[in-house]
């Protein structure tokens, strides 16, 4: 039986500065592989733990377990580039990546001066890992019958965030709607009956969002164009599980606590974290150029975001950058 796995995860839900990025990864896997065990089956070539240059594995899994803020972003960029190369979607810069996987958002986001592409963001250089490791990693995927099909993501800049959240009622509902519409777009692109790999089973896994347990209204709203019918299979403290249909395929959607410990959701978390971190580098560089080198960079989380806002607000006013364009007001 043909089977697709799709993972959805976000980065930047809590901050007041910077974008909210929602990542998705799509995989084609054999029916017999247990979704919970795929990452362990990929060892030792792939491991979900902190990485640094010259390691003998590629990092793959929950970005929180892999990326250490004081280390270089290679721990995220190298596996992302490896996976993109494996499906023929190589990108030569962060801007290329954004336009490849976030086509609905790329132009809008990069039109803002603090998210404009930077010349030093090119990544056409050779991957900082050995050819032997890359070859063995590719062979491991092939030996297990695992095929990476692609990434997609949404980049929600501050202005869109401020527009959509009041309409949705709260940011948790807005995040759920954005995430599930991204899932729908992944299914439309990768899992249609015209695809030679058209699946009999589609399994989607999202990391549980806050304390929410009931997702049926969000599912029905996000998939309303398909006239769906989802059955509630489970709604517990650990997992919310729904089953529906897409064309001739079963469609299972799970929201799981620690869902990012699984292969598809972990890869999605790495993508979301990498894109957000790169955009935050642009944002910090832009405001440092406006205010001066004494401005310390920020990750955008509330307490430090207030410090950063106080430092840049005068310059923002002088340049007529309305606060709702660069600050999350809700």
Secondary structure by P-SEA (a helix, b strand, c coil): cbbbbbbbbccccccccccbbbbbbbbbbcccccccccccccccccccccccccccccccccccccccccccccccaaaaaaaaaaaccccccaaaaaaaccccccccccccccccccccccccccccccaaaaaaaaaaaaaacccccbbbbbbbcaaaaaacccccccaaaaaaaaaaaaaaaaaaccccccccccccbbbbbbcccccccccaaaaaaaacccbbbbbbccccccbbbbbbbcccbbbbbbbcccccccaaaaaaaaaaaaaaaaaaaaaaaaaaaaccccbbbbccccaaaaaaaaacaaaaaaaccccccccccc
